[in-house]
Amino acid sequence: MYAPKQTNSTLNKILEEVRRLRLEVSLFLPQENLEEYNHPERIKQSYEKALRKFPPRS
């Protein structure tokens, strides 16, 4: 089995790679601005209602 130091090192390398992958994805899928839509306040209210009804798993 791995020694604790090797496990931490491996985990840190994996986490670093995951961070890089997330950054790459965010470059291709940028955040949208609600102001570009016709009814941004209605969209926000619907989103908040959905979060209350279907909370994200933690």
Protein Blocks (a to p, Z undefined) as FASTA:
>chain_A
ZZfklmmmmmmmmmmmmmmmmmmmmmmmccddfklpmblmlmmmmmmmmmmmmccdZZ
